[in-house]
Amino acid sequence: MVRIDTVVINATDARRAAEFWGRALGYAPRSEGSLTLVPADGDGPAVNLDETDQTHLDLRVASAAEQQAEVDRLIGLGAQRVDWEYPDGANFVVLADTEGNVFCVVNAGDG
């Protein structure tokens, strides 16, 4: 089943934004100096502040098979594939919702 894994927020000053969102949500950095914030109780999506990426959701699945099934299901609901330059070994597929907002379906598993 697909779940929201990370909310990626574009920020001009990612460190300042991470401090704000960490305090606003009660989240803490994933590791020392990280710009990815996680809930203290582990319940809920992470927030990643990024100066080079656009604001979007990362949806998590557990396997390549589940990823393909979810991509197909989401396209059936009206999503569209986005022409994207993928790095070698990419574990994500970029789609756009019915309003043109991009999001990623990420295979967080081993296969």
Long-range contacts (C-beta under 8 A, 24 or more apart in sequence): 1-61, 2-59, 2-60, 2-61, 2-66, 2-70, 2-105, 3-45, 3-59, 3-60, 4-45, 4-57, 4-58, 4-59, 4-60, 5-45, 5-46, 5-58, 5-59, 5-60, 5-106, 5-108, 6-36, 6-45, 6-46, 6-47, 6-48, 6-57, 6-58, 6-60, 7-45, 7-46, 7-47, 7-48, 7-55, 7-57, 7-58, 8-48, 8-50, 8-53, 8-54, 8-55, 8-56, 8-57, 8-58, 9-47, 9-48, 9-49, 9-50, 9-55, 10-50, 10-51, 10-53, 10-54, 10-55, 11-49, 11-50, 11-51, 12-51, 13-51, 14-49, 14-50, 14-51, 15-49, 17-49, 18-49, 21-47, 21-49, 54-102, 56-101, 56-102, 56-103, 56-104, 57-103, 57-104, 58-92, 58-103, 58-104, 58-106, 59-103, 59-104, 59-105, 59-106, 60-106, 60-108, 61-105, 61-106, 61-107, 61-108, 61-109, 62-107, 62-108, 62-109, 63-107, 63-109, 63-110, 63-111, 64-107, 64-109, 64-111, 66-107, 66-109, 67-93, 67-105, 67-106, 67-107, 70-105, 71-95, 71-105, 74-105
